[in-house]
Amino acid sequence: MFFMKVSPALAAGCTMVVKPAEQTPLSALYYAYLSKLAGIPDGVINVVTGYGPTAGAAICSHMDIDKVSFTGSTEVGRLVMQAAAMSNLKPVSLELGGKSPFMVFDDADVDTATDLALLSTMHNKGELCVAGSRVFVQEGIYDEFVKKLAEKAKTRVVGDPFDPAVRQGPQVDKTQFERVLSYIEHGKREGATLLTGGKPCGERGYYIEPTIFTDVKDDMTIAKEEIFGPVMSLLKFKTIEEVITRANATKYGLAAGIVTNDLNIANTVSRSIRAGVIWINCYFAFDRDCPYGGYKMSGFGRDLGMDALDKYLHVKSVATPIYNSPWL
Ligand SMILES: *[C@@H]1O[C@H](CO)[C@@H](O)[C@H](O)[C@H]1NC(C)=O
């Protein structure tokens, strides 16, 4: 995240103030220290730690800051834009929430599909704006997919992230831990069935079992809202047209995953879904050259690639008559 934002700003010749999330300030401070060692002059990359309503708000409403690039929730994205509008009209780019669909078609290899589904939802304990947590599975492969997915989910080791055998660490803080558990309760209350997990684990700390729900309906809270935790919803579908409509029927549009060996399906679905990044037979395939950002209420503007550089540049037209010009 730090480099995704800092590199294009630096390449465009800007100085900057980086405000990391209050839960995770240490890596940003360490990178700022490394930048100093690398010879970046003092005052170019500045890190200000703190909370959104104070440090974040001060940046967004500052009269001498020319641009804000924000990654966070849709709710806070609105405040960022509002503060920019009410101060110096600085342009903003927003990379906000998501509830991305991950679609598995009948012809997919079940092993690959289950591995990718777990990666897309459980990676980084599900604290990912691009998490593909709405997993649509075509009916012909559904039973086999669910069986294999449950087996694999149960073997994922949850615990101390410094232990190399561990696949999933704790949620970032108590608030997030409780939020995720309350979504799990919502899922149960609204009639979804727990396939795996559903409970905290370990003696202490904010650990949550890899949780998978079946019998999820499109209008359930767990299928609509961003959970930001290790919680997957499984949804069954019949036809390509059906999954396109259901997968796209969301206020978000950050990412989408497709697992198929059929090029026509891959092309049709990737063109039809409104999302900024579509991964076919892979997930989290980020690259510094590949623009990344959202459609709809997942925000606007792109990180990475040439589009990221454009955010930090201005266009200027300069006109002057040339000596002896016939237009003079
Ligand atoms: C996708 O959703 C948008 C609204 O968010 C809608 O305008 C568009 O027609 C939808 N596309 C498909 C293929 O359903």
The ligand as an SDF file (V2000), in Angstrom:
LIG
                    3D

 14 14  0  0  0  0  0  0  0  0999 V2000
  -24.1840   -4.0420  -13.7970 C   0  0  0  0  0  0  0  0  0  0  0  0
  -24.6560   -3.1240  -12.8190 O   0  0  0  0  0  0  0  0  0  0  0  0
  -24.8840   -1.7910  -13.2630 C   0  0  0  0  0  0  0  0  0  0  0  0
  -25.4220   -0.9830  -12.1080 C   0  0  0  0  0  0  0  0  0  0  0  0
  -24.6380   -1.0500  -10.9810 O   0  0  0  0  0  0  0  0  0  0  0  0
  -25.8750   -1.7800  -14.3980 C   0  0  0  0  0  0  0  0  0  0  0  0
  -26.0070   -0.4640  -14.8950 O   0  0  0  0  0  0  0  0  0  0  0  0
  -25.4030   -2.7120  -15.4980 C   0  0  0  0  0  0  0  0  0  0  0  0
  -26.3840   -2.7550  -16.5250 O   0  0  0  0  0  0  0  0  0  0  0  0
  -25.1740   -4.1030  -14.9430 C   0  0  0  0  0  0  0  0  0  0  0  0
  -24.6740   -4.9860  -15.9730 N   0  0  0  0  0  0  0  0  0  0  0  0
  -25.1280   -6.2370  -16.1390 C   0  0  0  0  0  0  0  0  0  0  0  0
  -24.5290   -6.9940  -17.2710 C   0  0  0  0  0  0  0  0  0  0  0  0
  -25.9620   -6.7300  -15.4180 O   0  0  0  0  0  0  0  0  0  0  0  0
  1  2  1  0
  1 10  1  0
  2  3  1  0
  3  4  1  0
  3  6  1  0
  4  5  1  0
  6  7  1  0
  6  8  1  0
  8  9  1  0
  8 10  1  0
 10 11  1  0
 11 12  1  0
 12 13  1  0
 12 14  2  0
M  END
$$$$
